[in-house]
Structures are given as structure tokens and as C-alpha cells.
Amino acid sequence: MANMARLSHYDGRGKARMVDVSAKAVTTRSAIAQAFVKMAPKVVRAVRRLKNPKGDPLEVARFAGIAAAKRTAEWIPLCHPLPLTHIDVTPRLCQNGVEIRSHVSAAAQTGVEMEALVAVSAAALTVYDMCKALDKGIEIQDVFLVEKTGGKSGDFHRLNRQPVKGKLRASRKGIRSKRS
């Protein structure tokens, strides 16, 4: 049990607990996360042409991600509820799916990485839900933290911050990430 006392999310008896952050300073914190929803070409075409039976999955996913970020403590049992000051969720239609990025900020005693990750996860699940009538084989892939700033542990920046297999290109809806 001595090892458990050194782990932040366990008490001296080995029971999971929420970390007490009351002694930590309030600092500005931000996080960016990303996810990718892989789709068949016919689904991408339907979304691009706004011919999806349930409507525009990108806009609904954007709102779902924002709403989910605000409720992260309800999704993840040991997360603290945070007063978020900014949430941006950006879905981009790509050659073989949808890239989703979130940017979350707060002035708080703990970081917002989980809020950013929950935002892209909920948005990706929403894209799946909105498009599953066209193809049940849609895959949610590559959910990861791109960067985080602020807090005692310092900043984190993923070395490869570009889309995993993508490059930018123009489309009728503006700049989109093109996956090869």
C-alpha cells in the first residue's frame, strides 16, 4: 500500500479518489485535442453535398463537442468540474473523413486536457451518429492531445502537430484537411 500513497488518484488504502486541488494556484490553462472520423468516399461526398439524411453532421458535431466539454466531470469520474472560459470545436471535411479539433481554455486550478479530448470524442461520435444511415463502417480514429499550456507540469506540444496523413487543400466550404 505504500506505493499507492504516492499515486495522486489513490489514497493510502489503495482506493481511487479525486485529487484535492484547493491548494493549487488558479492559472490560465489551455488544451488542443484532435480526432479523425474515417468514412467511405460515398459518405464524404454526401456530407460535402449536404445530402446526408439527418442534416449537416459537421455543425451538429460542433455543438455536441462544445456541450460535452462543459460536462466532462460527468463523463470522467475523477475530473474536476471547471469554469471553462473558451471552447472551440472545428470539424473539417477531408478527402476520406472528418478531422475534428478542439481548443479549450480556463482559469482554473487544474488543466483542461480532458475537456478538449471529451469535446473531440463527442463530436466524432456525433458525426458517426449523423452519418450511420449511409454507412455503419465509419471509424473513429486518432483521438489525441495536440498541446496543453499552463499548470505545474508545464507545457506539452506534440512533436508532429500536422494531421497524421493530411495536407491542406481548398474546397467549396473553405480550407479543408485532405487525407491521402
Secondary structure, 3 states (H helix, E strand, C coil): CHHHHHCCCECCCCCECCCCCCCCCCEEEEEEEEEEEECCHHHHHHHHCCCCCCCCHHHHHHHHHHHHHHCHHHHCCCCCCCCEEEEEEEEEEECCEEEEEEEEEEEECCCCHHHHHHHHHHHHHHHHHHHCCCCCCCEEEEEEEEEEECCCCCCEECCCCCCCCEEEEEECCEEEEEEC
